[in-house]
Amino acid sequence: MQAIPWSSPNKGSSYQCLASATTASGHTNVEEPIEKSSSEEKQTGNSDQTNPPNRSIRGGPVSWLSLVLLIMTGGGLIFYYDREKKRHIEGLKAATSSVKQGPSVGTAAIGGPFKLVNHDGKSVTERDFLGKWTLIYFGFTHCPDICPDELQKMAAAIDKIKKMSGLEIVPVFISVDPERDSVEQVHDYVKEFHPNLIGLTGTPSDVRQVARAYRVYYMKTEEEGSDYLVDHSIVMYLMSPNMDFVKFYGKNYDVDSLADGIVKEIKQYGT
């Protein structure tokens, strides 16, 4: 219960009391104002001294409203991130379906020109991979688990392909974390997975360009100073010797299905 000054032109000075109660859900219910007469005021002694005019009411609904808005904003951001990831994946699926319908449909809009730096510090473009079958994966060196798992799968798959069919596949890792993935960092990282794995990095604008060309989603998350993670698409892209997109492979492929799928696509390519 709190007393608030109430001015009345006919009755002189009086006070209005607001009775409030907190429910189990944490909300504050404010009841109808109760007027206290001047005679009742005298009986309360110095109650008016403990409640000076214009005193704010603490514990009101403002803090709960802020909490609700904060939760709604957080939920909205999570929904946006999920929607963007799903949109990119659906775009990739649609592009792959269009390729499978036949040459009359045209080439899927995945891939294109890029200019990056390899793990030896040399400038490279997409033209450096012409004449070779290439398997490309986008990730970052500080990735705690998914990237290492996918790169190990990629390495095992290309070794299996070479053993069972003699086909040479060039594995490529492209960083989506240019701020931390320097040439030296990428050099040390790729050598942990396969001696033929080529690591590429570049400026933020160059990385953004190649990610856009390959329809790769990536975004920083859980940023605390220089320590953060990067949410990104988990996809491998099979590119033809002309650096044309052939097919993508998601996280659901294991080593055997990935190797078999690539061999199948290569044998069917151009027929």
Secondary structure by P-SEA (a helix, b strand, c coil): cbbbbbbbcccccbbbbbbbbbcccbbbbbccbbbbcaaaaaaaccccccccccccccccaaaaaaaaaaaaaaaaaaaaaaaaaaaaaaaaaaaaaaaaccccccccccccccccccccccccccccccccbbbbbbbccccccaaaaaaaaaaaaaaaaaaaccbbbbbbbbbcccccccaaaaaaacccccccbbbbbbcaaaaaaaaaaabbbbbbcccccccbbbbbbbbbbbbcccccccccccccccaaaaaaaaaaaaaaccc
